Amino acid sequence: MGNAEADPDPSLPMSRRTLLRGTGLALGGTALANGTADAHPPGVPVPGPGSPVRPIPVPGQVPATEGLFEVPGARLWYWDTGGPGQPVVLLHALSGSGESWPYQQPYLARAGYRVIGYSRRGYAHSPVRDPDDPRTGIEDLHDLVDFLGVGKFHVVGVAGGGWYAMDYALNHPDRLRSLVIGACVLQVQERDYQDMVGRLRSPEVDALPVHFRELGPSYRAIDPEGVAGWLDIHHRAGPDGIVQPRATTLSWAVIERLTVPTLLLWGDGDPFTAPPVQRLLAGHFRRVRTVVANECGHNVHWERSDVFNPVLRNFFRANRH
C-alpha cells in the first residue's frame, strides 16, 4: 500500500518532502464568508484594514504514506495520512493533481480526519498504459477506496473533480457521509443552465493565461508566491491528464433524487461558476448548504483556505453519522 517508513521510498515518483512543496453556513441559502491570515511575502504590501485577503503560507505537511495503485490501463499515485479518523477523499481540478491540497492535508489531518488524495489517470505521477480505455472516473475512485480499506467517507471535489464527486454520490450514496463540490459547473443538460454557463465561459476568458482564468484578481494582486506555487503544481500535473467519462448524465431530475448531504462552495470572483450558477444548482439539491467566499476566484480551496478549511470541518462534523 506504499511506504509507511519515516523516509519516503525513493522508487516512488515524489517524496513527502517534495509533495505539495512551495506551494457561517446557511441551510438552503448563501453565506458570504470572510477570513484573514497574518503572514505575507516580502516585498508585497500588506492589504489595508478591512481587506479579507491575506497571503497564507503553505503549512507543514503531516506524514503520509504514498503509493501507486494498479487499475486497468493505468497506475494511480495516491497519498494517505492514515489514522482512525473518518476518511476524507480529495478530488483535484483539471488544472491540478493529487499535489493540489497542501492547505487541506495538514488542517484536516490535525482535526482528526484520515485524508486521502490522488492523481487521476494521466495527471502527476499517475501514468496511463492504455489511453483508449479511460474507464469512468468513479470506477477508479471506487477501486482505490476499496484497496485502502475505506468504508464510508466524505468526498470533496473542486472544479473538474466535482464532476466525479457528484457522479460517485449518485452511484454509491451508501458509501458517503457527505459531498462537497467547489467551483464546479457540473454540466447539467437543461437548456437554461447551459445558456447561463455559456454566457460566463466566453472564448475571451478561455484565451487568458491559465492563472488569470483560475485565480482571482485579489489573490493575484496580493500573493505572487502563492500564484507561483499554484503554477508549479499545474505544470507538474502535465499535459496528459485524461478527462474520464462519467457514469451518469446530469439533469435537474437526477440531481433532485440525491439524498447525500451536500455543500456547494464558490468564490465570488469565479469567472466560470459565479454565485448565480451556484444558486441555480442549489435550488435542485434536496439537502444542500451553500457558501460564497469573498474576493476569490475559481480555486477556492487554494486562494481562501482560511474560509474553505473551517467550512469543511464544520460541515463534516455536522454529517459525521
C-alpha positions as CSV (number, residue, x, y, z in Angstrom):
1,M,0.0,0.0,0.0
2,G,3.0,2.3,-0.2
3,N,5.9,3.1,2.1
4,A,4.9,3.8,5.7
5,E,8.5,4.5,6.9
6,A,9.6,7.9,8.1
7,D,11.5,8.5,4.9
8,P,9.8,8.1,1.5
9,D,10.6,5.2,-0.9
10,P,13.0,6.6,-3.5
11,S,11.4,4.4,-6.1
12,L,8.2,6.4,-5.9
13,P,7.8,9.4,-8.2
14,M,7.7,12.0,-5.5
15,S,8.8,12.1,-1.8
16,R,6.8,13.5,1.1
17,R,9.3,16.3,1.3
18,T,8.6,17.2,-2.3
19,L,4.9,16.6,-2.0
20,L,3.0,19.8,-2.3
21,R,6.0,22.0,-1.8
22,G,6.2,25.7,-2.3
23,T,3.3,25.8,-2.9
24,G,-21.2,30.8,8.6
25,L,-23.2,28.2,6.7
26,A,-26.8,28.8,5.8
27,L,-29.2,26.0,5.1
28,G,-30.8,26.4,1.7
29,G,-29.2,29.9,1.4
30,T,-25.8,31.5,0.8
31,A,-23.3,32.6,3.5
32,L,-20.7,35.2,2.5
33,A,-17.5,34.2,4.2
34,N,-14.6,36.4,5.3
35,G,-11.3,35.4,6.9
36,T,-7.7,36.5,7.4
37,A,-4.2,35.2,7.8
38,D,-1.2,37.1,9.2
39,A,1.9,36.3,7.1
40,H,2.7,37.9,3.8
41,P,5.6,37.5,1.3
42,P,8.5,40.0,1.5
43,G,8.1,43.0,-0.8
44,V,4.3,42.6,-1.1
45,P,2.3,45.4,0.6
46,V,0.1,44.2,3.4
47,P,-3.6,44.8,2.4
48,G,-5.3,47.6,4.2
49,P,-7.7,47.3,7.1
50,G,-11.0,45.7,6.1
51,S,-9.5,43.6,3.4
52,P,-10.4,39.9,3.9
53,V,-7.5,38.7,1.8
54,R,-4.0,38.0,3.2
55,P,-1.3,35.7,1.8
56,I,-1.4,32.4,3.5
57,P,1.8,30.5,3.7
58,V,1.7,26.8,2.9
59,P,1.7,24.9,6.2
60,G,4.0,22.0,7.1
61,Q,2.6,18.7,5.9
62,V,1.8,15.7,8.2
63,P,3.4,12.4,7.4
64,A,1.6,10.5,4.7
65,T,2.0,7.1,3.0
66,E,2.5,7.2,-0.8
67,G,1.9,4.5,-3.3
68,L,1.0,3.5,-6.8
69,F,-2.2,1.6,-7.2
70,E,-2.9,-0.6,-10.3
71,V,-6.1,0.0,-12.2
72,P,-7.0,-1.3,-15.7
73,G,-4.9,0.7,-18.1
74,A,-3.1,2.9,-15.6
75,R,-1.5,3.3,-12.2
76,L,-2.8,5.9,-9.7
77,W,-0.5,7.8,-7.4
78,Y,-2.0,8.4,-4.0
79,W,-1.1,9.6,-0.6
80,D,-2.9,8.8,2.7
81,T,-2.3,10.3,6.1
82,G,-3.9,7.2,7.7
83,G,-5.2,7.0,11.2
84,P,-8.5,6.0,12.8
85,G,-10.4,9.2,11.9
86,Q,-13.3,9.4,9.3
87,P,-11.8,9.4,5.8
88,V,-11.9,12.4,3.5
89,V,-11.1,11.8,-0.2
90,L,-10.0,14.9,-2.2
91,L,-10.6,15.1,-6.0
92,H,-8.5,17.6,-7.8
93,A,-9.4,20.0,-10.6
94,L,-8.5,19.6,-14.3
95,S,-5.7,22.2,-13.7
96,G,-4.2,20.3,-10.8
97,S,-3.3,16.9,-9.4
98,G,-3.0,15.0,-6.2
99,E,-0.5,17.6,-5.2
100,S,-3.1,20.4,-5.1
101,W,-4.1,20.0,-1.4
102,P,-1.2,21.4,0.8
103,Y,-3.6,23.6,2.7
104,Q,-6.1,20.9,3.4
105,Q,-3.9,17.9,4.1
106,P,-2.4,19.1,7.5
107,Y,-5.5,21.0,8.5
108,L,-7.9,18.1,8.2
109,A,-5.4,15.5,9.5
110,R,-4.8,17.6,12.6
111,A,-8.6,17.9,13.0
112,G,-8.7,14.2,13.4
113,Y,-9.5,13.0,9.8
114,R,-7.8,10.5,7.6
115,V,-7.0,12.5,4.5
116,I,-6.5,10.9,1.1
117,G,-5.6,12.5,-2.2
118,Y,-4.7,11.0,-5.6
119,S,-3.9,12.0,-9.2
120,R,-6.4,10.7,-11.7
121,R,-5.0,8.8,-14.7
122,G,-2.6,10.8,-16.7
123,Y,-2.1,13.6,-14.1
124,A,1.1,14.0,-12.0
125,H,2.7,10.6,-11.2
126,S,-0.3,8.5,-12.5
127,P,1.0,7.0,-15.8
128,V,-1.5,5.8,-18.4
129,R,-0.9,2.5,-20.1
130,D,-3.9,2.4,-22.3
131,P,-5.3,5.8,-23.3
132,D,-8.0,4.1,-25.3
133,D,-9.6,2.6,-22.2
134,P,-10.1,5.6,-19.8
135,R,-12.8,3.9,-17.6
136,T,-15.2,6.1,-15.7
137,G,-13.6,8.3,-13.1
138,I,-15.7,6.7,-10.4
139,E,-14.6,3.2,-11.2
140,D,-11.0,4.2,-10.5
141,L,-12.1,6.0,-7.3
142,H,-14.2,3.1,-6.1
143,D,-11.3,0.6,-6.6
144,L,-8.9,2.9,-4.8
145,V,-11.0,3.4,-1.7
146,D,-11.7,-0.3,-1.5
147,F,-8.0,-1.0,-1.8
148,L,-7.3,1.4,1.0
149,G,-9.9,-0.2,3.2
150,V,-12.1,2.9,3.3
151,G,-15.7,2.4,4.4
152,K,-18.0,5.5,4.5
153,F,-16.2,8.7,3.7
154,H,-16.5,12.4,2.9
155,V,-15.7,13.3,-0.7
156,V,-14.5,16.8,-1.8
157,G,-14.3,17.7,-5.5
158,V,-13.2,21.0,-6.8
159,A,-13.8,22.2,-10.4
160,G,-13.4,19.2,-12.7
161,G,-13.0,17.0,-9.6
162,G,-16.6,18.0,-8.7
163,W,-17.9,16.0,-11.7
164,Y,-16.6,12.8,-10.3
165,A,-17.6,13.6,-6.7
166,M,-21.1,14.2,-7.9
167,D,-21.1,11.1,-10.1
168,Y,-19.9,9.0,-7.2
169,A,-22.6,10.3,-4.9
170,L,-25.3,9.4,-7.4
171,N,-24.0,5.9,-7.9
172,H,-22.6,5.0,-4.5
173,P,-24.6,7.1,-2.0
174,D,-24.3,4.4,0.7
175,R,-20.6,5.0,0.8
176,L,-20.7,8.7,1.5
177,R,-21.2,10.7,4.7
178,S,-21.2,13.9,2.8
179,L,-20.5,15.5,-0.6
180,V,-18.6,18.8,-1.1
181,I,-18.5,20.4,-4.5
182,G,-16.3,23.5,-5.0
183,A,-16.4,25.8,-8.1
184,C,-17.8,23.2,-10.4
185,V,-20.2,23.8,-13.3
186,L,-21.4,20.1,-13.2
187,Q,-22.6,20.1,-16.8
188,V,-26.3,19.8,-16.3
189,Q,-28.0,19.2,-19.6
190,E,-31.0,21.6,-19.3
191,R,-31.0,24.5,-21.7
192,D,-31.5,27.3,-19.1
193,Y,-28.4,26.1,-17.2
194,Q,-26.3,25.6,-20.4
195,D,-27.2,29.1,-21.6
196,M,-26.2,30.7,-18.3
197,V,-22.8,28.8,-18.3
198,G,-22.3,29.7,-21.9
199,R,-22.7,33.4,-21.1
200,L,-19.9,33.1,-18.5
201,R,-17.4,30.9,-20.4
202,S,-16.6,33.0,-23.4
203,P,-13.7,32.5,-25.8
204,E,-12.1,35.7,-24.4
205,V,-11.9,34.1,-21.0
206,D,-10.6,30.8,-22.3
207,A,-7.8,32.7,-24.2
208,L,-6.4,34.2,-21.0
209,P,-3.3,32.6,-19.3
210,V,-4.3,29.8,-17.1
211,H,-3.6,31.6,-13.8
212,F,-5.7,34.5,-14.9
213,R,-8.6,32.1,-15.6
214,E,-8.1,30.0,-12.5
215,L,-7.1,32.5,-9.8
216,G,-9.0,35.6,-8.8
217,P,-7.6,39.2,-9.1
218,S,-7.4,39.8,-5.4
219,Y,-5.2,36.7,-5.0
220,R,-3.0,37.5,-7.9
221,A,-2.5,41.1,-6.6
222,I,-1.6,40.1,-3.1
223,D,0.1,36.7,-3.2
224,P,2.6,36.3,-6.1
225,E,4.4,33.5,-4.2
226,G,1.1,31.6,-3.9
227,V,0.5,32.1,-7.7
228,A,3.9,30.7,-8.4
229,G,3.3,27.7,-6.2
230,W,-0.1,27.0,-7.8
231,L,1.5,27.3,-11.3
232,D,4.3,24.8,-10.2
233,I,1.7,22.2,-9.4
234,H,-0.3,23.0,-12.5
235,H,2.8,22.5,-14.7
236,R,3.8,19.3,-12.9
237,A,0.3,17.9,-13.4
238,G,1.4,17.5,-17.1
239,P,-0.4,17.7,-20.4
240,D,-1.6,14.1,-20.5
241,G,-4.4,14.1,-17.9
242,I,-7.5,12.3,-19.2
243,V,-11.0,13.7,-18.8
244,Q,-12.6,10.5,-17.9
245,P,-16.3,9.8,-18.7
246,R,-18.9,9.9,-16.1
247,A,-21.4,7.1,-15.4
248,T,-24.5,9.4,-15.1
249,T,-25.7,12.2,-17.3
250,L,-26.9,15.1,-15.2
251,S,-30.3,16.7,-15.3
252,W,-32.3,18.5,-12.8
253,A,-34.4,15.3,-12.1
254,V,-31.2,13.3,-11.5
255,I,-29.8,15.9,-9.0
256,E,-33.2,16.1,-7.2
257,R,-33.1,12.4,-6.3
258,L,-29.7,12.8,-4.5
259,T,-30.1,12.4,-0.7
260,V,-26.4,12.8,0.4
261,P,-25.8,16.0,2.4
262,T,-24.2,18.4,0.1
263,L,-22.1,21.6,0.4
264,L,-21.6,23.9,-2.6
265,L,-18.7,26.2,-2.1
266,W,-17.8,29.0,-4.5
267,G,-15.7,32.2,-4.9
268,D,-17.5,35.4,-5.6
269,G,-15.0,36.3,-8.4
270,D,-15.1,32.9,-10.2
271,P,-15.3,33.7,-14.0
272,F,-16.8,30.2,-14.8
273,T,-19.1,29.3,-11.8
274,A,-20.2,32.6,-10.4
275,P,-22.7,32.8,-7.5
276,P,-25.8,32.8,-9.8
277,V,-24.7,29.4,-11.1
278,Q,-24.4,28.1,-7.5
279,R,-27.8,29.4,-6.6
280,L,-29.4,27.8,-9.7
281,L,-27.7,24.5,-8.8
282,A,-28.6,24.7,-5.1
283,G,-32.3,25.0,-5.9
284,H,-32.3,21.4,-7.2
285,F,-30.5,19.7,-4.3
286,R,-32.6,18.2,-1.6
287,R,-30.1,18.6,1.3
288,V,-27.8,21.5,0.5
289,R,-25.8,24.2,2.1
290,T,-24.0,27.0,0.1
291,V,-21.1,29.3,0.9
292,V,-19.5,32.0,-1.2
293,A,-16.0,33.1,-0.3
294,N,-15.2,36.8,-0.6
295,E,-12.6,38.1,-3.1
296,C,-11.9,34.6,-4.5
297,G,-11.7,33.1,-8.0
298,H,-12.0,29.6,-9.3
299,N,-9.6,27.8,-6.9
300,V,-11.4,28.5,-3.6
301,H,-9.5,25.7,-1.8
302,W,-6.2,27.3,-2.7
303,E,-7.0,31.0,-2.6
304,R,-9.2,31.1,0.6
305,S,-8.2,28.1,2.7
306,D,-8.9,30.3,5.7
307,V,-12.6,30.0,4.6
308,F,-12.6,26.7,2.9
309,N,-11.0,24.6,5.6
310,P,-13.1,25.6,8.6
311,V,-16.2,25.4,6.5
312,L,-15.3,21.8,5.5
313,R,-14.5,20.9,9.1
314,N,-17.9,22.2,10.4
315,F,-19.8,20.5,7.6
316,F,-18.1,17.2,8.3
317,R,-18.8,17.4,12.0
318,A,-22.5,18.1,11.2
319,N,-22.6,15.0,9.0
320,R,-20.4,12.6,11.0
321,H,-23.0,9.8,11.1
